[in-house]
Amino acid sequence: MAKRTPKIAIIGAGMGGLAAAATLRKVGIEVQVYEQAAKFARVGAGIQMLPNSCHVLKGIGVLDDLKKIAFEPYSHLNRVWDTGEIKRELPMPESLYGAPFLCMHRADLHEALYSTLPPEIVHTGKKLTGLDQNSGGVSLSFADGTTATADAVIAADGVHSLVRSMIVGPDKPIHKGRIAYRAVFDSSLMNGGKIGASRTNGGASIGI
Ligand SMILES: Cc1cc2nc3c(=O)[nH]c(=O)nc-3n(C[C@H](O)[C@H](O)[C@H](O)COP(=O)(O)OP(=O)(O)OC[C@H]3O[C@@H](n4cnc5c(N)ncnc54)[C@H](O)[C@@H]3O)c2cc1C
């Protein structure tokens, strides 16, 4: 008897949900993605994709297109915020890792992952409100009153995951007391200040 392909429901169409959908489809597994947002917007700022992540993007088939719009910095660099002192620098050439280190706008990564999926499998305006596991699989219910079924569900609904709380119980993230502010702006606003090869498409010189 032919083996039935499992049907997977993914809750959340962020980076994790879209990447999971793309990779599962690569191995022939049927997926449906349910996202609470009514539509996608260009939110976020810069996102770093280290070589391991870029290996995955290559497998999904979006790396070449992302390379055309992303920065390929020379290194991963940590500085002291107020003095600029370099604390650590890791060169990240593609030749060393077999995949590049790319920096891009988060929205570009999201769009690239979304572009690999047939639009009809990504359902927006579907806020999950209920999940029922039974011997036949999983039943899902949404805030708009609709329902869906699947053999299994993948929770990709972010840091405040409802699926996670339904399965393992309520939990709170632990704040470690560190906050990072991020922004994307045109380098012409630096008044001639040089940020060096670690954050530009520059050459191999280290530091500022
Ligand atoms: C500005 C910014 C910059 C960042 N930069 C970096 C970086 O440089 N490097 C790095 O590694 N990480 C970075 N991050 C973090 C990284 O983007 C997150 O780790 C990543 O987005 C988490 O992906 P995710 O798919 O798990 O969750 P999310 O991206 O949070 O996606 C969760 C999705 O689930 C949906 N959802 C939630 N609840 C429900 C529900 N009940 N029903 C249906 N849908 C639901 C949400 O609407 C959302 O679309 C950055 C994040 C931000 C905001």
The ligand as an ORCA input file, in Angstrom:
! r2SCAN-3c Opt
* xyz 0 1
  C      14.398     44.158     14.129
  C      14.863     42.749     14.353
  C      16.163     42.405     13.999
  C      16.621     41.119     14.244
  N      17.898     40.794     13.897
  C      18.363     39.546     14.101
  C      19.690     39.171     13.709
  O      20.454     39.980     13.219
  N      20.080     37.890     13.877
  C      19.246     36.955     14.424
  O      19.641     35.791     14.539
  N      18.000     37.294     14.830
  C      17.539     38.563     14.671
  N      16.286     38.925     15.064
  C      15.478     37.941     15.697
  C      14.891     37.066     14.665
  O      14.262     37.812     13.675
  C      13.920     36.195     15.421
  O      14.690     35.297     16.161
  C      13.063     35.507     14.452
  O      12.253     36.466     13.815
  C      12.186     34.529     15.156
  O      11.514     33.864     14.126
  P      10.226     33.065     14.415
  O       9.715     32.603     13.083
  O      10.460     32.062     15.475
  O       9.233     34.128     15.078
  P       8.585     35.522     14.498
  O       9.486     36.066     13.448
  O       8.301     36.294     15.711
  O       7.293     34.972     13.802
  C       6.195     34.459     14.515
  C       4.986     34.601     13.623
  O       3.903     33.922     14.227
  C       2.754     34.747     14.127
  N       1.856     34.352     15.211
  C       2.008     34.567     16.542
  N       0.976     34.063     17.223
  C       0.136     33.505     16.314
  C      -1.122     32.824     16.409
  N      -1.737     32.612     17.574
  N      -1.714     32.379     15.263
  C      -1.108     32.572     14.054
  N       0.069     33.241     13.910
  C       0.702     33.679     15.022
  C       3.280     36.161     14.241
  O       2.373     37.109     13.708
  C       4.572     36.073     13.438
  O       4.388     36.339     12.070
  C      15.780     40.169     14.836
  C      14.454     40.519     15.173
  C      13.998     41.797     14.943
  C      12.587     42.169     15.312
*
